[in-house]
């Protein structure tokens, strides 16, 4: 497995696997697995890898951070690509991390250009670029009250934005 996250119901674990074009929805209580093709057309071509997964605060959407400088928003359990977010730089050697603002209005991700990007979910526009790290940004998270964004980096710093 490459990445995983629980949905808001605490019973469903979503798992991605490198070089696999499916998301695997595992019901942890029953063991049942549902495979959902990430390719909207249904083909089995692997054109990107899901490196990180983040469920929306209400569990209705899944944000997939890829190795192709793209984040993709899916309805939970669906292969319909609702939105794509571009601007961050990430490739197959990176370990991009993504998260949601508690309001569900913004998504964040790390980038190999030493920044954290923030997009407005609805407009798909970059709302902010958080600059200040001197090395690869390793992780990002938002406080439960939504007032602080925190990132950490290989430069051995933790930044509160």
TORMIVEX-834004 format. One record per residue (C-alpha): residue in one letter; x, y, z. Coordinates in steps of 0.1 Angstrom, whole numbers. Layout:
% TORMIVEX-834004
+---------+-------+-------+-------+
: residuo :     X :     Y :     Z :
+---------+-------+-------+-------+
:       A :     X :     Y :     Z :
...
+---------+-------+-------+-------+
END
This chain:
% TORMIVEX-834004
+---------+-------+-------+-------+
: residuo :     X :     Y :     Z :
+---------+-------+-------+-------+
:       X :     0 :     0 :     0 :
:       X :    10 :    36 :    -7 :
:       X :   -15 :    55 :    12 :
:       X :   -46 :    51 :    33 :
:       X :   -73 :    70 :    53 :
:       X :  -105 :    64 :    71 :
:       X :  -137 :    80 :    59 :
:       X :  -159 :    98 :    84 :
:       X :  -178 :    67 :    93 :
:       X :  -148 :    50 :   110 :
:       X :  -157 :    17 :    94 :
:       X :  -143 :    24 :    59 :
:       X :  -106 :    25 :    52 :
:       X :   -95 :    36 :    17 :
:       X :   -62 :    23 :     4 :
:       X :   -41 :    31 :   -26 :
:       X :   -14 :     9 :   -40 :
:       X :    15 :    21 :   -62 :
:       X :    12 :    12 :   -99 :
:       X :   -25 :     4 :   -94 :
:       X :   -54 :    25 :  -108 :
:       X :   -79 :    15 :   -82 :
:       X :   -89 :    28 :   -48 :
:       X :   -97 :    -1 :   -24 :
:       X :  -125 :     7 :     0 :
:       X :  -123 :   -18 :    29 :
:       X :  -151 :   -22 :    54 :
:       X :  -131 :   -30 :    85 :
:       X :  -160 :   -46 :   103 :
:       X :  -170 :   -71 :    76 :
:       X :  -138 :   -73 :    56 :
:       X :  -156 :   -65 :    24 :
:       X :  -136 :   -47 :    -3 :
:       X :  -149 :   -25 :   -31 :
:       X :  -125 :   -15 :   -58 :
:       X :  -131 :    19 :   -75 :
:       X :  -112 :    27 :  -107 :
:       X :   -96 :    62 :  -105 :
:       X :   -98 :    64 :  -143 :
:       X :  -130 :    82 :  -152 :
:       X :  -132 :    63 :  -185 :
:       X :  -129 :    29 :  -167 :
:       X :   -98 :    18 :  -185 :
:       X :   -70 :    -1 :  -167 :
:       X :   -42 :    22 :  -177 :
:       X :   -20 :    35 :  -148 :
:       X :   -11 :    71 :  -156 :
:       X :    -6 :    83 :  -120 :
:       X :    -1 :    69 :   -85 :
:       X :   -21 :    81 :   -55 :
:       X :     5 :    90 :   -30 :
:       X :   -18 :   104 :    -3 :
:       X :   -55 :   103 :     5 :
:       X :   -75 :   127 :    26 :
:       X :  -113 :   123 :    33 :
:       X :  -133 :   155 :    35 :
:       X :  -145 :   166 :    70 :
:       X :  -180 :   153 :    62 :
:       X :  -167 :   121 :    45 :
:       X :  -185 :   128 :    12 :
:       X :  -153 :   134 :    -8 :
:       X :  -119 :   119 :   -12 :
:       X :   -88 :   140 :   -21 :
:       X :   -61 :   121 :   -39 :
:       X :   -26 :   136 :   -41 :
:       X :    -8 :   122 :   -71 :
:       X :    28 :   119 :   -84 :
:       X :    19 :   141 :  -114 :
:       X :    16 :   175 :   -97 :
:       X :   -21 :   171 :   -94 :
:       X :   -47 :   166 :   -67 :
:       X :   -80 :   150 :   -77 :
:       X :  -113 :   153 :   -59 :
:       X :  -137 :   123 :   -61 :
:       X :  -171 :   117 :   -45 :
:       X :  -165 :    89 :   -20 :
:       X :  -169 :    55 :   -37 :
:       X :  -169 :    70 :   -72 :
:       X :  -145 :    72 :  -101 :
:       X :  -160 :   106 :  -112 :
:       X :  -133 :   132 :  -111 :
:       X :  -151 :   163 :   -97 :
:       X :  -121 :   187 :   -97 :
:       X :   -84 :   188 :  -103 :
:       X :   -60 :   211 :   -85 :
:       X :   -27 :   222 :  -101 :
:       X :     2 :   243 :   -90 :
:       X :    22 :   222 :   -66 :
:       X :    52 :   203 :   -80 :
:       X :    53 :   166 :   -71 :
:       X :    67 :   135 :   -89 :
:       X :    70 :    98 :   -83 :
:       X :   100 :   104 :   -60 :
:       X :    82 :   128 :   -38 :
:       X :    60 :   120 :    -8 :
:       X :    33 :   146 :   -11 :
:       X :     9 :   150 :    18 :
:       X :   -26 :   166 :    16 :
:       X :   -52 :   176 :    41 :
:       X :   -85 :   195 :    44 :
:       X :   -95 :   226 :    62 :
:       X :  -121 :   217 :    88 :
:       X :  -147 :   238 :    70 :
:       X :  -142 :   218 :    38 :
:       X :  -137 :   250 :    18 :
:       X :   -99 :   246 :    14 :
:       X :   -74 :   218 :     7 :
:       X :   -37 :   219 :    13 :
:       X :    -7 :   200 :     0 :
:       X :    31 :   199 :     3 :
:       X :    52 :   205 :   -28 :
:       X :    87 :   197 :   -39 :
:       X :    93 :   234 :   -45 :
:       X :    95 :   239 :    -7 :
:       X :    60 :   254 :    -4 :
:       X :    26 :   244 :    10 :
:       X :    -2 :   251 :   -14 :
:       X :   -38 :   260 :    -5 :
:       X :   -67 :   258 :   -30 :
:       X :  -103 :   270 :   -27 :
:       X :  -122 :   237 :   -32 :
:       X :  -151 :   253 :   -52 :
:       X :  -131 :   275 :   -76 :
:       X :  -100 :   253 :   -79 :
:       X :   -78 :   284 :   -76 :
:       X :   -47 :   286 :   -55 :
:       X :   -57 :   307 :   -25 :
:       X :   -22 :   308 :    -9 :
:       X :    13 :   296 :   -12 :
:       X :    30 :   292 :    21 :
:       X :    68 :   299 :    16 :
:       X :    95 :   297 :    42 :
:       X :   110 :   262 :    44 :
:       X :   145 :   257 :    31 :
:       X :   141 :   220 :    23 :
:       X :   114 :   195 :    12 :
:       X :    81 :   200 :    31 :
:       X :    73 :   166 :    47 :
:       X :    38 :   171 :    61 :
:       X :    10 :   196 :    65 :
:       X :   -21 :   197 :    88 :
:       X :   -47 :   222 :    99 :
:       X :   -58 :   227 :   135 :
:       X :   -93 :   215 :   144 :
:       X :  -105 :   251 :   148 :
:       X :   -91 :   259 :   114 :
:       X :   -71 :   289 :   126 :
:       X :   -36 :   274 :   121 :
:       X :   -18 :   255 :    94 :
:       X :    13 :   237 :   105 :
:       X :    40 :   223 :    82 :
:       X :    73 :   204 :    89 :
:       X :   103 :   200 :    67 :
:       X :   136 :   183 :    62 :
:       X :   151 :   217 :    72 :
:       X :   142 :   206 :   108 :
:       X :   117 :   233 :   112 :
:       X :    80 :   233 :   121 :
:       X :    61 :   263 :   108 :
:       X :    28 :   276 :   121 :
:       X :    10 :   298 :    95 :
+---------+-------+-------+-------+
END
